[in-house]
Each structure stands twice: as C-alpha cells, then as structure tokens.
C-alpha cells in the first residue's frame, strides 16, 4: 500500500518523484493531499500542467504562464522570441518554491520538458519536483503531422533521477474482470477474448436516452445531444448565469472566458426541472461524475435528487484563478498566491452528453460511448475507464475493429513496460 507519509518524506528529502498508474487509481486525490500537506505547513507549491483544463483540476496554472515561456514550443523559439534569459521576478518566483507539481505529464512534450529544466536551472531551484500522470493516456498535442515526442525522451528526464511511485488499486470500480479488461486496453492488447468481451458491451440502445450519459470525442456532438435531449423535457427553461468577480483590475475578459472553458464552468447553465445532471466536482455529499435529477430551482438554489434519493441543495460555488505575486508583508518581500478573479456557478452540467476530454477525473455510472469519434492514441482507454459500473456501460458498435480503436503510442508503451520492469 502506498503511504502518503513516505511520499512526503521522499519529497522533503529534496528527491523528485514520478507518480503514475492507470485511470481511476487516485493520482489526483493523492496529489491534492500532498499539496495540502505542504500548504498547511506554509510551504510554497507551484501547481502546474501543460493545458489549462489539467491545470484547473489541481487549482493551478499552465507551465507556459508560470515559467514565462510565452508561446514557444522549444528552446529555439524561446530564443527567437527574446525569452531565453530568465526575468528577475520569474527567477525569484521559481527559486521561492518548495515543491513544483506538474500534472498530466503524458501531455508534456520533450521540448517543453527541456524548457522546464532550463528555467529550473536558471532559477537555481532547490525544491522538489513531483510529476504526475500516465504515459498510456492522452499524449502531447502535435502541430500538423509531426511525430509525438514525450517528456521521458528529453535528456533532462534522466537528470531528475525520479523515484517512481506506481498506484495500482482501481477505486472507480471493484469489478475485477472489467479492471483486467481495462488494463489490456491500456496497453493496446486485444486478443480474441478481449474482442469478445468488448462486443458484449454492444447492446440495443435504451428508448429513454436521458438515463445515460453519452461520451463523445467532439465538443459539437456533445453540445448537440445535450440541446436536443433538453428540448424533449416539457418544462420551463431556467438559465443560471455565471457570476464573475474580478479581484484585480488586470484580469481580462478573454482570460476569464478561457478559464471557464478549461474549468468546465457553464457561462449560461440551461436546466429544466426533470433534467438529469452530472456533478462536476467532489464534495462531502456528491462526487465528480455522480448523477442526479433536478427537482426544483429557485433564485438561490438548485435541488438535485441523486439515485439514492438523497436531495442535495446546491448553491453556486466559486472557482478562482490565482497568480503568484510579490508582496511586502511586515516589511518583508514575499511571494504569495493571489486570486485574480473568481467565477461563481452551480457545480453541475447536463448529463445527456460530455466529451472524453472534459470527463477527465469523472466516475460515471450510466455510460454510452460513441466509439466512432475516437481519433487519438489511448482515447478509447480513457473513455472506457470513466465507467464506474460495467453493467451500465454501452458501446456503440465501431466502424473499425477493436484493435484499431485501442491503439497506443509504441514509445509510451515501451517506456511504461521498461519502467515497470525496473
């Protein structure tokens, strides 16, 4: 069993950690616990990821903004854009950190990792680095038809001498057969038995599609399905608008819009009494991906009844974008994290459909996966692993063979296999 105190003592010993494991093993949960332990001791933590959405999941910011990389995708572009040399304030900021967390490391390319290493060296960073993720999930985004290259392909990866900690216990489901199936799909291994098992999930679609959440590969499909299904409900339409509070005048509208998209916050949440919804975060009385039905709406609250008949009285909650700033406190200059703006919205979204990308971190019980919108390596695995109840999982028959859907980047597979064997 992985012990949190062992991880903390390794990090506080100034050793770097690579925290990994398949989907649903609690990587985000343990990462949040590590961050909380550090912050409770008034230690400074930079919470980073390569994409805005991944960054919002841990309440942080993108690597490019924190490290002042501009729009550069490699060191040559950094030089070309006049950003190769580190600014004084960025140097001070990085140097002041006790821990730097990089989430979704699978989406970090080798050239981005080289720039990260450059900045840490320039700033004489003396804290610890915690990189989190699974290289058999979503790969780095590549411009055009370029070759996908991962963080572990950078020379600097070895130089960090990561202690690897692999989480293996799947919390999302306790169905042993399904967990084994997921593991095979994670490695792109489809034999006749796996092929037949996947075929069993192809069932006639229920007449009432509102009972299930469709998982699509494209935003437009999810949006269209949500809109169509909502129209079927013959009740009054309520629109709950997100409220934005800017704490600093420098906060720009475009930045707020981008944050809302990344954080899965609806600008205008359209609901009707009777519409099914998914919770989009964890709380003491609901979890991310849990399903419920709206039973009442008033000026301040939305009442959602869950499948166990428990009614949750929801109010809008704040999600904030924070930035590091140098402030003078008691006559001493210090780096503190300050909220740029906060967005208030109800932590739910329509449950008719969601994209695979935006379902990150969710455990969904009633699921229909449209396999014909899967186009990226490991995307099928990510989609399948959202299911918390295989008995309530439907797959739409693909136009190709299962092995063509369950494709994995061969370099990522080689790295994970070799790394696991070490």
C-alpha positions in Angstrom: 0.0 0.0 0.0 1.3 3.4 -1.0 1.9 5.5 2.1 1.4 9.3 1.9 3.9 10.0 4.7 6.6 8.0 2.7 5.9 10.1 -0.4 6.1 13.3 1.7 9.4 12.4 3.4 10.9 11.5 0.0 9.9 14.9 -1.4 11.0 16.8 1.7 14.3 15.0 1.4 14.7 17.0 -1.8 14.2 13.9 -4.0 12.0 14.1 -7.2 9.0 11.8 -7.7 7.2 10.4 -10.7 3.7 9.4 -9.5 2.0 7.2 -12.0 -0.7 4.5 -12.5 -3.7 3.8 -14.8 -7.0 5.6 -14.7 -9.1 5.7 -11.5 -6.2 4.8 -9.1 -6.4 8.1 -7.2 -3.4 10.0 -8.7 -5.3 13.3 -8.4 -6.5 12.6 -4.9 -3.0 11.8 -3.6 -1.6 14.8 -5.4 -4.1 17.1 -3.7 -3.2 15.6 -0.4 0.5 16.2 -1.0 -0.2 19.8 -2.0 -2.4 20.3 1.1 0.2 18.9 3.5 2.8 21.4 2.0 0.5 24.4 2.1 -0.7 23.6 5.7 3.0 24.0 6.7 3.1 27.4 4.9 5.3 25.9 2.2 5.1 27.2 -1.4 3.7 24.9 -4.1 3.5 25.6 -7.8 0.6 23.6 -9.3 1.2 23.3 -13.0 0.1 21.4 -16.1 0.6 21.9 -19.9 -3.1 22.6 -20.6 -5.5 25.0 -19.0 -8.0 22.2 -18.2 -5.5 20.0 -16.5 -4.2 23.0 -14.5 -7.7 23.9 -13.3 -8.2 20.3 -12.0 -5.4 20.9 -9.4 -6.2 24.6 -8.9 -3.1 25.8 -10.7 -1.8 27.4 -13.8 -0.2 26.4 -17.1 3.5 25.7 -17.4 3.9 28.4 -20.0 2.4 31.2 -17.9 4.3 30.2 -14.6 7.6 29.7 -16.3 7.2 32.7 -18.7 7.6 30.7 -21.9 5.3 32.8 -24.0 4.1 30.8 -27.0 7.4 29.0 -27.5 7.3 25.3 -28.1 11.0 24.7 -27.8 14.3 26.4 -26.7 15.0 27.8 -30.2 11.6 29.6 -30.3 12.3 30.8 -26.8 15.5 32.4 -28.0 13.8 33.7 -31.2 11.0 35.4 -29.1 13.6 37.0 -26.8 12.5 34.9 -23.8 15.6 32.6 -23.4 17.1 34.6 -20.5 15.0 34.4 -17.3 13.4 37.6 -15.9 14.5 38.6 -12.4 10.9 38.2 -11.0 10.4 34.8 -12.6 13.8 33.6 -11.2 12.8 34.8 -7.7 9.4 33.1 -8.0 10.7 29.7 -9.1 13.5 29.9 -6.5 11.0 30.5 -3.7 9.0 27.3 -4.4 9.4 24.3 -2.1 7.6 22.0 -4.4 6.7 22.1 -8.1 3.9 19.8 -9.2 3.4 19.0 -12.9 0.1 17.2 -13.5 -0.8 15.2 -16.7 2.9 14.7 -17.5 1.8 12.5 -20.5 0.8 15.7 -22.3 4.2 17.4 -21.9 6.4 17.1 -24.9 10.2 16.5 -24.8 10.9 20.1 -25.9 8.5 21.6 -23.3 10.3 19.4 -20.6 13.6 20.8 -21.8 12.3 24.3 -21.3 11.1 23.4 -17.8 14.5 22.0 -16.9 16.2 25.2 -18.4 14.0 27.5 -16.2 14.6 25.4 -13.0 18.4 25.5 -13.7 18.3 29.3 -14.4 16.4 29.9 -11.2 18.7 27.6 -9.1 15.6 25.8 -8.0 16.3 23.8 -4.8 12.9 22.3 -4.0 11.5 19.0 -5.2 9.7 18.2 -8.5 6.6 16.0 -8.5 5.4 14.9 -11.9 2.1 13.1 -12.1 0.4 11.1 -14.9 0.2 8.0 -17.1 2.0 7.9 -20.4 -0.6 5.5 -21.7 -3.2 8.2 -21.5 -3.5 11.4 -23.6 -0.3 12.3 -25.5 1.2 15.7 -26.2 -0.6 17.7 -28.8 1.4 17.9 -32.0 1.4 20.6 -34.7 0.4 19.2 -38.1 1.7 15.7 -38.7 4.8 15.9 -36.6 6.0 13.0 -34.5 4.7 12.7 -30.9 7.6 13.0 -28.5 7.2 12.6 -24.8 8.8 14.2 -21.7 10.8 11.0 -21.0 12.5 11.4 -24.3 14.2 14.5 -23.2 17.8 14.1 -21.9 16.8 16.1 -18.8 14.3 13.4 -17.7 17.1 11.1 -16.5 18.9 14.0 -14.8 16.0 14.5 -12.4 16.5 10.9 -11.2 12.8 10.4 -10.4 11.8 7.9 -7.7 8.8 6.2 -9.4 5.7 5.5 -7.3 3.1 3.5 -9.1 -0.5 3.4 -7.8 -2.3 0.2 -8.8 -5.6 -0.1 -6.8 -8.5 1.0 -9.0 -11.1 2.9 -6.9 -13.6 3.6 -9.7 -15.0 0.0 -9.9 -14.4 -3.2 -8.0 -15.4 -5.4 -10.9 -12.2 -7.5 -11.3 -12.9 -8.7 -14.8 -13.5 -5.2 -16.0 -10.3 -3.9 -14.3 -8.4 -6.6 -16.2 -10.1 -5.7 -19.4 -9.1 -2.0 -18.9 -5.5 -3.0 -18.3 -5.4 -4.9 -21.6 -6.9 -1.9 -23.4 -4.5 0.4 -21.7 -1.6 -1.5 -23.3 -3.5 -1.9 -26.6 -3.6 -5.6 -26.2 -6.7 -7.0 -27.9 -6.9 -10.8 -28.4 -9.9 -12.9 -29.2 -11.1 -13.0 -25.6 -10.8 -9.2 -25.1 -12.5 -8.7 -28.5 -15.5 -10.8 -27.4 -15.7 -9.1 -24.0 -15.9 -5.7 -25.7 -18.5 -7.0 -28.1 -20.7 -7.8 -25.0 -21.0 -4.1 -24.3 -22.7 -3.5 -27.7 -26.3 -3.6 -26.6 -29.6 -2.1 -28.1 -29.8 1.5 -27.0 -32.4 2.2 -24.4 -35.5 4.1 -25.7 -35.1 6.7 -23.0 -31.6 8.1 -23.7 -31.9 10.5 -20.8 -31.0 7.7 -18.4 -27.5 7.6 -19.8 -24.5 9.9 -20.4 -23.1 9.9 -24.0 -19.4 10.2 -24.2 -18.3 11.8 -27.5 -14.9 12.7 -28.9 -16.0 16.1 -30.2 -17.5 19.2 -28.5 -20.0 19.8 -31.2 -21.6 16.3 -30.8 -21.9 16.6 -27.0 -23.4 20.1 -27.3 -25.9 19.0 -30.0 -27.0 15.9 -28.0 -27.5 18.0 -24.8 -29.6 20.6 -26.6 -31.8 18.0 -28.4 -32.5 16.0 -25.3 -33.2 19.1 -23.2 -35.9 20.1 -25.7 -37.7 16.8 -25.1 -38.4 17.9 -21.5 -41.7 19.7 -21.5 -40.9 22.1 -18.6 -39.9 25.8 -18.2 -36.3 26.5 -19.2 -34.1 28.1 -16.4 -30.8 29.8 -17.3 -28.3 30.3 -14.5 -25.6 32.8 -15.5 -22.1 32.5 -14.1 -21.1 35.5 -11.9 -17.6 36.8 -12.3 -15.8 38.9 -9.6 -12.5 40.4 -10.6 -10.2 40.9 -7.6 -7.5 42.6 -9.7 -8.2 45.2 -12.4 -5.6 43.5 -14.6 -8.0 40.5 -15.1 -9.0 40.4 -18.8 -12.4 39.1 -20.1 -10.7 36.8 -22.6 -8.7 35.2 -19.7 -12.0 34.7 -17.7 -13.6 33.0 -20.8 -10.6 30.7 -21.2 -10.6 29.8 -17.6 -14.4 29.0 -17.6 -13.9 26.7 -20.6 -10.9 25.0 -19.0 -12.6 24.6 -15.6 -15.8 23.1 -17.2 -17.9 26.1 -15.9 -21.0 26.8 -17.9 -21.3 30.5 -18.8 -25.1 30.0 -19.0 -26.3 26.8 -17.4 -29.5 25.8 -19.1 -31.7 23.5 -17.0 -35.3 22.3 -16.6 -37.0 20.6 -13.7 -36.6 16.9 -14.6 -33.3 17.3 -16.4 -30.5 14.8 -15.5 -27.2 16.4 -14.4 -23.7 15.4 -13.5 -21.8 16.9 -10.6 -18.5 18.4 -11.8 -16.5 18.4 -8.6 -16.2 16.4 -5.4 -17.9 17.4 -2.1 -18.8 15.6 1.1 -22.3 14.7 -0.3 -21.6 14.1 -4.0 -18.6 13.2 -6.3 -17.3 14.3 -9.6 -19.4 12.5 -12.3 -22.2 11.4 -9.9 -25.6 11.7 -11.5 -28.8 13.3 -10.2 -32.1 14.8 -11.5 -33.1 18.5 -11.0 -36.3 18.5 -8.8 -36.6 22.2 -8.0 -35.0 25.5 -9.0 -35.3 28.9 -7.2 -33.5 32.2 -7.2 -30.6 31.0 -5.0 -30.6 27.2 -5.1 -30.9 24.1 -7.3 -32.3 21.0 -5.7 -30.8 17.7 -7.2 -32.1 14.3 -6.2 -29.4 11.6 -6.5 -30.1 7.9 -7.4 -30.1 7.0 -3.7 -33.0 9.5 -3.3 -30.9 11.9 -1.2 -31.7 15.5 -2.2 -28.7 17.9 -2.4 -29.4 21.6 -2.0 -26.9 23.3 -4.3 -25.7 26.9 -4.3 -23.3 28.4 -6.7 -19.6 27.9 -5.7 -16.5 29.8 -6.6 -13.6 28.7 -8.7 -10.7 31.1 -8.7 -7.8 31.8 -10.9 -4.7 32.6 -8.8 -1.4 34.1 -9.7 1.9 34.4 -7.8 2.7 38.0 -6.8 5.5 39.6 -4.8 4.0 41.5 -1.8 5.5 43.3 1.2 4.3 41.7 4.4 5.5 43.1 7.7 8.2 45.0 5.9 9.5 41.8 4.2 9.0 41.0 0.5 7.3 37.7 0.0 5.8 35.6 -2.8 2.1 35.0 -2.2 -0.6 33.4 -4.3 -3.4 35.9 -5.0 -6.7 35.4 -6.7 -7.0 37.2 -10.0 -10.8 36.6 -10.3 -13.5 34.2 -9.1 -16.3 32.6 -11.1 -19.5 31.6 -9.2 -21.6 28.9 -10.8 -23.5 25.7 -9.8 -21.1 22.7 -9.9 -23.3 20.6 -12.3 -23.7 20.2 -16.0 -26.4 18.5 -18.2 -25.8 14.7 -18.0 -27.0 13.8 -21.5 -23.5 14.1 -23.0 -20.0 15.1 -22.3 -16.7 14.9 -24.3 -14.0 12.4 -23.3 -11.6 15.2 -22.7 -14.0 17.0 -20.3 -14.8 13.8 -18.5 -11.3 13.8 -17.0 -11.4 12.7 -13.4 -15.1 11.7 -13.5 -16.6 8.4 -12.4 -19.8 7.9 -14.5 -22.2 5.0 -13.8 -24.6 5.1 -16.8 -22.5 5.4 -19.9 -22.8 5.2 -23.6 -19.5 5.6 -25.6 -19.7 6.7 -29.2 -16.7 4.8 -30.4 -16.8 6.4 -33.9 -15.5 9.7 -32.5 -12.3 8.2 -31.1 -9.2 9.5 -33.0 -6.2 9.8 -30.6 -4.0 7.1 -29.1 -5.2 5.9 -25.7 -8.5 7.9 -26.1 -10.6 4.6 -26.1 -8.9 3.6 -22.8 -9.6 7.0 -21.2 -13.3 6.8 -22.3 -13.7 3.2 -21.1 -12.1 3.9 -17.7 -14.7 6.6 -16.9 -17.2 3.7 -16.3 -17.9 3.0 -12.6 -20.4 0.3 -13.4 -19.7 -2.1 -16.3 -23.3 -3.4 -16.1 -24.5 0.1 -17.1 -21.9 0.5 -19.9 -23.0 0.5 -23.6 -20.6 0.8 -26.6 -21.9 1.9 -30.0 -20.5 -0.6 -32.5 -17.4 0.9 -34.1 -16.9 1.0 -37.9 -13.4 -0.5 -37.4 -12.0 -3.4 -35.4 -11.4 -3.1 -31.6 -7.7 -3.4 -32.0 -7.7 -0.3 -34.4 -9.5 1.7 -31.7 -7.3 0.6 -28.8 -4.1 1.8 -30.3 -1.3 3.0 -28.1 1.8 5.0 -28.9 4.5 2.4 -29.1 7.2 4.6 -27.4 4.9 5.3 -24.5 4.2 1.5 -24.2 7.9 0.7 -24.3 8.7 3.2 -21.7 5.9 2.1 -19.3 6.8 -1.6 -19.7 10.6 -1.0 -19.2 9.9 1.4 -16.4 7.6 -1.1 -14.6 10.2 -3.8 -15.0 12.9 -1.7 -13.3 
